[in-house]
């Protein structure tokens, strides 16, 4: 029995070694980390799916659409906070500066105050013009919003440490805790303002429980990266337009088409976005590795891996298009009008590898290229969303998202090559 076990182990090792030689990839790291990241995303995806089902069954479409608008409004205002700090913290922790995590918590809250200022000014405007719902929603955002950015910081520590198992279990708790509060709230109250407060408040409490766990139980070392604030500012400035562009579709749909259409759009995109989030673990796995490796080594096999990944995404998108009608019949029977939009939106999964070139550039502090990417891509996305939604309704919104991701894929790839040439030139000049 022992010899057969040893033989199986040897064959497994041989197969893994072959894969590593063929793909020039650390397959053991990918499988080990990928399993836990997949568990995290699947757990979060299940929670998000259950929430979507509950929203579809318990809330009128106009209430759900208005709630989605408030959430999008909050995330849009986060553009004026330190959105780039988590990446800077992950990078610092990966280099051994674990104390950066503690320093970043208060720094994040302090520099989230502009969000409150913008929200209160907008609230005063809407209240003055008689829109009590929007005015009160913005007051809730102003009060709770500054703590939200810090509430997400726990993930940066685990990513930097490459502790993907801890990341997975903590992530499941982080999703489940506010979801339970939202479930209970929507069962009793059908008010989008109360739902917003439940979502924001539950997320903040869950995030700070995890931050306390890291600080008290894991005891990060006191070393702080002197660059983390500067990098946090750089990454946050780069994220300004991209943060807005990630939410502008909901704002535009609500503005041009109304709350009911936003509810339809939100459920049409819900399942494909969960697939995207599950696959997004690739970039999380990649960042610590990209930090450790020279750019020239990364570049050797980067494009082969990216095209292979994109080929896999084509198959996933086609599978979703086939499954979508059956999924909606079971999960969202009141939203049959969303099926075709969801099938069309599945095509936007194909170019989501556009995040990998940016991850390489972030790992190697390619600030010039990152600034260019984070200006050109969001401006294009915002412009095309407004143009196509105003002209063609929800079909235009979905097409705009697809076109924008293809555009990002092309731009990010070009900028990676530009940086590669600049890096090669600098290395030649120094030698």
One Martini backbone bead per residue (centre of mass of N, CA, C, O) as a GRO file, in nm:
protein
  431
    1UNK     BB    1   0.059   0.062  -0.022
    2UNK     BB    2   0.299   0.253   0.010
    3UNK     BB    3   0.407   0.215  -0.282
    4UNK     BB    4   0.152   0.322  -0.426
    5UNK     BB    5   0.158   0.601  -0.292
    6UNK     BB    6   0.440   0.671  -0.395
    7UNK     BB    7   0.374   0.641  -0.696
    8UNK     BB    8   0.153   0.857  -0.705
    9UNK     BB    9   0.333   1.089  -0.605
   10UNK     BB   10   0.543   1.071  -0.833
   11UNK     BB   11   0.344   1.119  -1.068
   12UNK     BB   12   0.246   1.392  -0.972
   13UNK     BB   13   0.520   1.535  -0.970
   14UNK     BB   14   0.580   1.486  -1.269
   15UNK     BB   15   0.335   1.638  -1.379
   16UNK     BB   16   0.400   1.912  -1.247
   17UNK     BB   17   0.682   1.947  -1.369
   18UNK     BB   18   0.585   1.950  -1.660
   19UNK     BB   19   0.399   2.198  -1.636
   20UNK     BB   20   0.622   2.394  -1.546
   21UNK     BB   21   0.793   2.364  -1.803
   22UNK     BB   22   0.571   2.428  -2.019
   23UNK     BB   23   0.460   2.711  -1.866
   24UNK     BB   24   0.650   2.861  -1.672
   25UNK     BB   25   0.504   2.781  -1.386
   26UNK     BB   26   0.390   2.792  -1.053
   27UNK     BB   27   0.177   2.544  -0.995
   28UNK     BB   28   0.168   2.502  -0.691
   29UNK     BB   29   0.095   2.791  -0.620
   30UNK     BB   30  -0.160   2.807  -0.797
   31UNK     BB   31  -0.319   2.574  -0.665
   32UNK     BB   32  -0.307   2.658  -0.372
   33UNK     BB   33  -0.404   2.954  -0.399
   34UNK     BB   34  -0.644   2.904  -0.593
   35UNK     BB   35  -0.822   2.742  -0.405
   36UNK     BB   36  -0.867   2.964  -0.187
   37UNK     BB   37  -0.970   3.184  -0.379
   38UNK     BB   38  -1.206   3.022  -0.487
   39UNK     BB   39  -1.343   2.986  -0.215
   40UNK     BB   40  -1.385   3.284  -0.163
   41UNK     BB   41  -1.548   3.349  -0.426
   42UNK     BB   42  -1.765   3.135  -0.394
   43UNK     BB   43  -1.871   3.230  -0.125
   44UNK     BB   44  -1.935   3.519  -0.221
   45UNK     BB   45  -2.116   3.430  -0.460
   46UNK     BB   46  -2.335   3.289  -0.297
   47UNK     BB   47  -2.418   3.532  -0.131
   48UNK     BB   48  -2.484   3.718  -0.373
   49UNK     BB   49  -2.698   3.531  -0.494
   50UNK     BB   50  -2.890   3.525  -0.251
   51UNK     BB   51  -2.937   3.828  -0.252
   52UNK     BB   52  -3.054   3.849  -0.537
   53UNK     BB   53  -3.293   3.665  -0.485
   54UNK     BB   54  -3.411   3.835  -0.257
   55UNK     BB   55  -3.450   4.093  -0.413
   56UNK     BB   56  -3.639   3.964  -0.636
   57UNK     BB   57  -3.864   3.864  -0.414
   58UNK     BB   58  -3.890   4.116  -0.184
   59UNK     BB   59  -3.850   4.348  -0.398
   60UNK     BB   60  -3.923   4.600  -0.562
   61UNK     BB   61  -3.785   4.730  -0.839
   62UNK     BB   62  -3.761   5.030  -0.742
   63UNK     BB   63  -3.617   4.967  -0.474
   64UNK     BB   64  -3.376   4.814  -0.584
   65UNK     BB   65  -3.277   5.036  -0.780
   66UNK     BB   66  -3.230   5.252  -0.560
   67UNK     BB   67  -3.024   5.094  -0.394
   68UNK     BB   68  -2.816   5.059  -0.625
   69UNK     BB   69  -2.769   5.361  -0.655
   70UNK     BB   70  -2.654   5.418  -0.372
   71UNK     BB   71  -2.414   5.227  -0.395
   72UNK     BB   72  -2.290   5.362  -0.646
   73UNK     BB   73  -2.254   5.637  -0.511
   74UNK     BB   74  -2.055   5.551  -0.300
   75UNK     BB   75  -1.834   5.428  -0.494
   76UNK     BB   76  -1.786   5.695  -0.641
   77UNK     BB   77  -1.687   5.860  -0.383
   78UNK     BB   78  -1.424   5.680  -0.341
   79UNK     BB   79  -1.243   5.838  -0.541
   80UNK     BB   80  -1.184   6.045  -0.273
   81UNK     BB   81  -0.990   5.821  -0.178
   82UNK     BB   82  -0.765   5.553  -0.073
   83UNK     BB   83  -0.775   5.320  -0.316
   84UNK     BB   84  -0.448   5.250  -0.336
   85UNK     BB   85  -0.362   5.133  -0.055
   86UNK     BB   86  -0.390   4.820  -0.071
   87UNK     BB   87  -0.160   4.782  -0.278
   88UNK     BB   88   0.064   4.912  -0.104
   89UNK     BB   89   0.034   4.713   0.134
   90UNK     BB   90   0.088   4.447  -0.012
   91UNK     BB   91   0.369   4.528  -0.105
   92UNK     BB   92   0.491   4.575   0.177
   93UNK     BB   93   0.431   4.296   0.304
   94UNK     BB   94   0.590   4.133   0.084
   95UNK     BB   95   0.865   4.292   0.204
   96UNK     BB   96   0.809   4.281   0.545
   97UNK     BB   97   0.603   4.537   0.614
   98UNK     BB   98   0.359   4.481   0.839
   99UNK     BB   99   0.304   4.764   0.989
  100UNK     BB  100   0.150   4.903   0.756
  101UNK     BB  101  -0.133   4.813   0.825
  102UNK     BB  102  -0.180   4.991   1.077
  103UNK     BB  103  -0.113   5.267   0.950
  104UNK     BB  104  -0.339   5.251   0.720
  105UNK     BB  105  -0.604   5.277   0.874
  106UNK     BB  106  -0.595   5.578   0.968
  107UNK     BB  107  -0.513   5.698   0.698
  108UNK     BB  108  -0.773   5.615   0.552
  109UNK     BB  109  -0.981   5.766   0.726
  110UNK     BB  110  -0.870   6.054   0.702
  111UNK     BB  111  -0.878   6.032   0.363
  112UNK     BB  112  -1.215   6.002   0.365
  113UNK     BB  113  -1.341   6.288   0.425
  114UNK     BB  114  -1.407   6.394   0.137
  115UNK     BB  115  -1.654   6.216   0.105
  116UNK     BB  116  -1.825   6.363   0.318
  117UNK     BB  117  -1.819   6.641   0.193
  118UNK     BB  118  -1.954   6.570  -0.076
  119UNK     BB  119  -2.210   6.439   0.043
  120UNK     BB  120  -2.313   6.690   0.204
  121UNK     BB  121  -2.337   6.882  -0.032
  122UNK     BB  122  -2.535   6.708  -0.197
  123UNK     BB  123  -2.750   6.688   0.021
  124UNK     BB  124  -2.820   6.989   0.042
  125UNK     BB  125  -2.916   7.014  -0.248
  126UNK     BB  126  -3.150   6.803  -0.241
  127UNK     BB  127  -3.304   6.917   0.002
  128UNK     BB  128  -3.353   7.202  -0.118
  129UNK     BB  129  -3.507   7.046  -0.379
  130UNK     BB  130  -3.692   6.804  -0.233
  131UNK     BB  131  -3.488   6.539  -0.213
  132UNK     BB  132  -3.495   6.331   0.047
  133UNK     BB  133  -3.377   6.060  -0.038
  134UNK     BB  134  -3.099   6.157  -0.143
  135UNK     BB  135  -3.018   6.326   0.103
  136UNK     BB  136  -3.022   6.091   0.315
  137UNK     BB  137  -2.831   5.897   0.169
  138UNK     BB  138  -2.582   6.094   0.185
  139UNK     BB  139  -2.568   6.101   0.494
  140UNK     BB  140  -2.504   5.805   0.532
  141UNK     BB  141  -2.244   5.808   0.365
  142UNK     BB  142  -2.096   6.028   0.536
  143UNK     BB  143  -2.096   5.860   0.810
  144UNK     BB  144  -1.978   5.563   0.701
  145UNK     BB  145  -1.777   5.573   0.455
  146UNK     BB  146  -1.483   5.630   0.585
  147UNK     BB  147  -1.473   5.317   0.704
  148UNK     BB  148  -1.472   5.129   0.450
  149UNK     BB  149  -1.180   5.128   0.348
  150UNK     BB  150  -1.059   5.005   0.611
  151UNK     BB  151  -1.242   4.743   0.608
  152UNK     BB  152  -1.061   4.626   0.346
  153UNK     BB  153  -0.752   4.590   0.452
  154UNK     BB  154  -0.713   4.290   0.539
  155UNK     BB  155  -0.650   4.166   0.254
  156UNK     BB  156  -0.365   4.290   0.214
  157UNK     BB  157  -0.216   4.122   0.422
  158UNK     BB  158  -0.270   3.832   0.307
  159UNK     BB  159  -0.155   3.884   0.026
  160UNK     BB  160   0.134   3.965   0.110
  161UNK     BB  161   0.167   3.678   0.275
  162UNK     BB  162   0.023   3.442   0.117
  163UNK     BB  163  -0.258   3.386   0.293
  164UNK     BB  164  -0.515   3.226   0.140
  165UNK     BB  165  -0.670   3.084   0.358
  166UNK     BB  166  -0.729   3.331   0.536
  167UNK     BB  167  -0.862   3.491   0.311
  168UNK     BB  168  -1.101   3.301   0.265
  169UNK     BB  169  -1.233   3.291   0.552
  170UNK     BB  170  -1.251   3.597   0.588
  171UNK     BB  171  -1.420   3.653   0.333
  172UNK     BB  172  -1.670   3.495   0.414
  173UNK     BB  173  -1.731   3.661   0.664
  174UNK     BB  174  -1.744   3.941   0.514
  175UNK     BB  175  -2.000   3.853   0.352
  176UNK     BB  176  -2.202   3.728   0.565
  177UNK     BB  177  -2.254   3.941   0.779
  178UNK     BB  178  -2.402   4.167   0.603
  179UNK     BB  179  -2.606   3.971   0.472
  180UNK     BB  180  -2.773   3.905   0.722
  181UNK     BB  181  -2.862   4.195   0.770
  182UNK     BB  182  -3.003   4.230   0.495
  183UNK     BB  183  -3.204   4.004   0.513
  184UNK     BB  184  -3.350   4.107   0.766
  185UNK     BB  185  -3.427   4.386   0.657
  186UNK     BB  186  -3.594   4.308   0.391
  187UNK     BB  187  -3.810   4.142   0.550
  188UNK     BB  188  -3.918   4.412   0.705
  189UNK     BB  189  -3.795   4.628   0.496
  190UNK     BB  190  -3.875   4.863   0.200
  191UNK     BB  191  -3.604   5.056   0.237
  192UNK     BB  192  -3.328   5.193   0.086
  193UNK     BB  193  -3.200   5.340   0.334
  194UNK     BB  194  -3.187   5.097   0.528
  195UNK     BB  195  -3.024   4.914   0.340
  196UNK     BB  196  -2.776   5.094   0.322
  197UNK     BB  197  -2.704   5.099   0.626
  198UNK     BB  198  -2.670   4.791   0.650
  199UNK     BB  199  -2.442   4.752   0.448
  200UNK     BB  200  -2.233   4.952   0.561
  201UNK     BB  201  -2.234   4.868   0.862
  202UNK     BB  202  -2.171   4.562   0.828
  203UNK     BB  203  -1.899   4.599   0.680
  204UNK     BB  204  -1.747   4.757   0.898
  205UNK     BB  205  -1.765   4.552   1.127
  206UNK     BB  206  -1.628   4.315   0.981
  207UNK     BB  207  -1.357   4.459   0.915
  208UNK     BB  208  -1.277   4.525   1.220
  209UNK     BB  209  -1.264   4.238   1.320
  210UNK     BB  210  -1.028   4.154   1.130
  211UNK     BB  211  -0.826   4.371   1.220
  212UNK     BB  212  -0.811   4.273   1.515
  213UNK     BB  213  -0.712   3.989   1.457
  214UNK     BB  214  -0.444   4.070   1.328
  215UNK     BB  215  -0.332   4.250   1.561
  216UNK     BB  216  -0.364   4.039   1.806
  217UNK     BB  217  -0.294   3.746   1.682
  218UNK     BB  218  -0.060   3.805   1.450
  219UNK     BB  219   0.138   4.031   1.496
  220UNK     BB  220   0.274   4.249   1.342
  221UNK     BB  221   0.534   4.390   1.256
  222UNK     BB  222   0.679   4.723   1.289
  223UNK     BB  223   0.738   4.747   1.002
  224UNK     BB  224   0.763   5.033   0.776
  225UNK     BB  225   0.692   5.160   0.475
  226UNK     BB  226   0.805   5.464   0.348
  227UNK     BB  227   0.631   5.434   0.059
  228UNK     BB  228   0.318   5.388   0.104
  229UNK     BB  229   0.198   5.675   0.083
  230UNK     BB  230   0.301   5.752  -0.194
  231UNK     BB  231   0.179   5.509  -0.340
  232UNK     BB  232  -0.110   5.558  -0.248
  233UNK     BB  233  -0.139   5.824  -0.397
  234UNK     BB  234  -0.079   5.727  -0.678
  235UNK     BB  235  -0.295   5.501  -0.699
  236UNK     BB  236  -0.536   5.690  -0.632
  237UNK     BB  237  -0.505   5.883  -0.867
  238UNK     BB  238  -0.534   5.661  -1.082
  239UNK     BB  239  -0.832   5.565  -0.967
  240UNK     BB  240  -1.035   5.792  -0.999
  241UNK     BB  241  -1.167   5.729  -1.282
  242UNK     BB  242  -1.207   5.418  -1.252
  243UNK     BB  243  -1.406   5.429  -1.015
  244UNK     BB  244  -1.623   5.581  -1.168
  245UNK     BB  245  -1.647   5.387  -1.418
  246UNK     BB  246  -1.756   5.134  -1.248
  247UNK     BB  247  -2.045   5.311  -1.182
  248UNK     BB  248  -2.169   5.470  -1.430
  249UNK     BB  249  -2.382   5.273  -1.534
  250UNK     BB  250  -2.587   5.308  -1.300
  251UNK     BB  251  -2.619   5.616  -1.316
  252UNK     BB  252  -2.711   5.628  -1.613
  253UNK     BB  253  -2.955   5.442  -1.598
  254UNK     BB  254  -3.108   5.601  -1.382
  255UNK     BB  255  -3.118   5.873  -1.535
  256UNK     BB  256  -3.241   5.766  -1.822
  257UNK     BB  257  -3.439   5.497  -1.718
  258UNK     BB  258  -3.438   5.410  -1.414
  259UNK     BB  259  -3.500   5.194  -1.151
  260UNK     BB  260  -3.611   4.945  -1.301
  261UNK     BB  261  -3.380   4.921  -1.512
  262UNK     BB  262  -3.160   4.885  -1.297
  263UNK     BB  263  -3.263   4.619  -1.189
  264UNK     BB  264  -3.232   4.462  -1.452
  265UNK     BB  265  -2.929   4.518  -1.494
  266UNK     BB  266  -2.825   4.401  -1.225
  267UNK     BB  267  -2.926   4.102  -1.289
  268UNK     BB  268  -2.787   4.067  -1.567
  269UNK     BB  269  -2.484   4.110  -1.427
  270UNK     BB  270  -2.450   3.928  -1.176
  271UNK     BB  271  -2.341   3.653  -1.283
  272UNK     BB  272  -2.098   3.747  -1.457
  273UNK     BB  273  -1.961   3.899  -1.215
  274UNK     BB  274  -1.913   3.643  -1.047
  275UNK     BB  275  -1.730   3.510  -1.248
  276UNK     BB  276  -1.520   3.733  -1.255
  277UNK     BB  277  -1.447   3.726  -0.950
  278UNK     BB  278  -1.346   3.434  -0.949
  279UNK     BB  279  -1.117   3.494  -1.171
  280UNK     BB  280  -0.965   3.734  -1.011
  281UNK     BB  281  -0.748   3.560  -0.851
  282UNK     BB  282  -0.511   3.583  -1.046
  283UNK     BB  283  -0.411   3.869  -0.960
  284UNK     BB  284  -0.367   3.805  -0.661
  285UNK     BB  285  -0.149   3.588  -0.712
  286UNK     BB  286   0.049   3.766  -0.891
  287UNK     BB  287   0.157   4.009  -0.728
  288UNK     BB  288   0.377   3.882  -0.539
  289UNK     BB  289   0.536   3.758  -0.779
  290UNK     BB  290   0.593   4.026  -0.935
  291UNK     BB  291   0.758   4.159  -0.708
  292UNK     BB  292   0.993   3.934  -0.700
  293UNK     BB  293   1.026   3.967  -1.010
  294UNK     BB  294   1.166   4.036  -1.284
  295UNK     BB  295   1.051   4.176  -1.567
  296UNK     BB  296   1.196   3.999  -1.780
  297UNK     BB  297   1.077   3.728  -1.675
  298UNK     BB  298   0.777   3.791  -1.711
  299UNK     BB  299   0.778   3.863  -2.024
  300UNK     BB  300   0.851   3.596  -2.169
  301UNK     BB  301   0.540   3.448  -2.092
  302UNK     BB  302   0.295   3.637  -2.079
  303UNK     BB  303   0.133   3.612  -2.353
  304UNK     BB  304   0.079   3.310  -2.352
  305UNK     BB  305  -0.088   3.313  -2.091
  306UNK     BB  306  -0.301   3.523  -2.171
  307UNK     BB  307  -0.417   3.368  -2.422
  308UNK     BB  308  -0.499   3.116  -2.267
  309UNK     BB  309  -0.692   3.257  -2.074
  310UNK     BB  310  -0.878   3.374  -2.297
  311UNK     BB  311  -0.969   3.101  -2.412
  312UNK     BB  312  -1.114   3.013  -2.153
  313UNK     BB  313  -1.317   3.255  -2.152
  314UNK     BB  314  -1.471   3.177  -2.404
  315UNK     BB  315  -1.592   2.914  -2.289
  316UNK     BB  316  -1.735   3.044  -2.047
  317UNK     BB  317  -1.921   3.235  -2.206
  318UNK     BB  318  -2.069   3.015  -2.371
  319UNK     BB  319  -2.180   2.859  -2.130
  320UNK     BB  320  -2.350   3.090  -2.015
  321UNK     BB  321  -2.538   3.139  -2.257
  322UNK     BB  322  -2.673   2.856  -2.231
  323UNK     BB  323  -2.759   2.872  -1.913
  324UNK     BB  324  -2.918   3.137  -1.845
  325UNK     BB  325  -3.225   3.066  -1.888
  326UNK     BB  326  -3.232   2.851  -1.659
  327UNK     BB  327  -3.135   3.031  -1.427
  328UNK     BB  328  -3.369   3.242  -1.440
  329UNK     BB  329  -3.606   3.048  -1.396
  330UNK     BB  330  -3.506   2.979  -1.102
  331UNK     BB  331  -3.402   3.263  -0.971
  332UNK     BB  332  -3.551   3.502  -1.187
  333UNK     BB  333  -3.869   3.495  -1.287
  334UNK     BB  334  -3.926   3.825  -1.284
  335UNK     BB  335  -3.656   3.856  -1.507
  336UNK     BB  336  -3.680   3.780  -1.824
  337UNK     BB  337  -3.578   4.052  -1.962
  338UNK     BB  338  -3.261   3.988  -1.870
  339UNK     BB  339  -3.142   3.752  -2.039
  340UNK     BB  340  -3.028   3.882  -2.298
  341UNK     BB  341  -2.841   4.082  -2.153
  342UNK     BB  342  -2.673   3.860  -2.011
  343UNK     BB  343  -2.566   3.717  -2.262
  344UNK     BB  344  -2.424   3.963  -2.379
  345UNK     BB  345  -2.246   4.030  -2.123
  346UNK     BB  346  -2.065   3.769  -2.133
  347UNK     BB  347  -1.855   3.888  -2.341
  348UNK     BB  348  -1.700   4.059  -2.112
  349UNK     BB  349  -1.519   3.814  -2.010
  350UNK     BB  350  -1.292   3.779  -2.224
  351UNK     BB  351  -1.116   4.068  -2.147
  352UNK     BB  352  -1.025   4.037  -1.823
  353UNK     BB  353  -0.706   4.022  -1.869
  354UNK     BB  354  -0.647   4.338  -1.843
  355UNK     BB  355  -0.536   4.322  -1.538
  356UNK     BB  356  -0.245   4.199  -1.568
  357UNK     BB  357  -0.072   4.432  -1.678
  358UNK     BB  358  -0.133   4.616  -1.432
  359UNK     BB  359  -0.005   4.433  -1.217
  360UNK     BB  360   0.280   4.457  -1.322
  361UNK     BB  361   0.303   4.768  -1.304
  362UNK     BB  362   0.253   4.784  -0.998
  363UNK     BB  363   0.488   4.598  -0.902
  364UNK     BB  364   0.699   4.814  -1.077
  365UNK     BB  365   0.628   5.117  -1.064
  366UNK     BB  366   0.470   5.221  -1.343
  367UNK     BB  367   0.353   5.527  -1.331
  368UNK     BB  368   0.322   5.634  -1.616
  369UNK     BB  369   0.146   5.401  -1.733
  370UNK     BB  370  -0.075   5.409  -1.512
  371UNK     BB  371  -0.178   5.692  -1.569
  372UNK     BB  372  -0.262   5.647  -1.858
  373UNK     BB  373  -0.462   5.412  -1.810
  374UNK     BB  374  -0.629   5.585  -1.576
  375UNK     BB  375  -0.738   5.785  -1.808
  376UNK     BB  376  -0.819   5.665  -2.081
  377UNK     BB  377  -1.018   5.435  -2.006
  378UNK     BB  378  -1.236   5.590  -1.838
  379UNK     BB  379  -1.307   5.804  -2.048
  380UNK     BB  380  -1.407   5.606  -2.257
  381UNK     BB  381  -1.624   5.464  -2.085
  382UNK     BB  382  -1.796   5.708  -2.009
  383UNK     BB  383  -1.858   5.810  -2.296
  384UNK     BB  384  -1.988   5.543  -2.414
  385UNK     BB  385  -2.213   5.510  -2.203
  386UNK     BB  386  -2.366   5.770  -2.253
  387UNK     BB  387  -2.411   5.742  -2.558
  388UNK     BB  388  -2.548   5.449  -2.569
  389UNK     BB  389  -2.770   5.485  -2.356
  390UNK     BB  390  -2.912   5.735  -2.475
  391UNK     BB  391  -2.960   5.584  -2.765
  392UNK     BB  392  -3.012   5.240  -2.665
  393UNK     BB  393  -3.010   5.176  -2.380
  394UNK     BB  394  -2.935   4.874  -2.247
  395UNK     BB  395  -2.784   4.779  -2.494
  396UNK     BB  396  -2.578   5.011  -2.484
  397UNK     BB  397  -2.459   4.947  -2.208
  398UNK     BB  398  -2.352   4.663  -2.271
  399UNK     BB  399  -2.176   4.738  -2.516
  400UNK     BB  400  -1.995   4.938  -2.363
  401UNK     BB  401  -1.864   4.728  -2.173
  402UNK     BB  402  -1.734   4.555  -2.391
  403UNK     BB  403  -1.568   4.769  -2.541
  404UNK     BB  404  -1.407   4.871  -2.292
  405UNK     BB  405  -1.255   4.601  -2.234
  406UNK     BB  406  -1.112   4.580  -2.504
  407UNK     BB  407  -0.967   4.848  -2.483
  408UNK     BB  408  -0.810   4.780  -2.222
  409UNK     BB  409  -0.653   4.544  -2.333
  410UNK     BB  410  -0.496   4.705  -2.543
  411UNK     BB  411  -0.373   4.933  -2.370
  412UNK     BB  412  -0.231   4.761  -2.151
  413UNK     BB  413  -0.050   4.605  -2.347
  414UNK     BB  414   0.099   4.847  -2.469
  415UNK     BB  415   0.213   4.959  -2.197
  416UNK     BB  416   0.382   4.713  -2.129
  417UNK     BB  417   0.569   4.740  -2.377
  418UNK     BB  418   0.668   5.024  -2.320
  419UNK     BB  419   0.799   4.955  -2.049
  420UNK     BB  420   0.990   4.738  -2.155
  421UNK     BB  421   1.157   4.930  -2.332
  422UNK     BB  422   1.235   5.130  -2.110
  423UNK     BB  423   1.373   4.922  -1.926
  424UNK     BB  424   1.581   4.821  -2.135
  425UNK     BB  425   1.715   5.097  -2.184
  426UNK     BB  426   1.801   5.153  -1.888
  427UNK     BB  427   1.979   4.898  -1.858
  428UNK     BB  428   2.174   4.962  -2.090
  429UNK     BB  429   2.270   5.243  -1.987
  430UNK     BB  430   2.383   5.142  -1.705
  431UNK     BB  431   2.591   4.929  -1.850
   0.00000   0.00000   0.00000
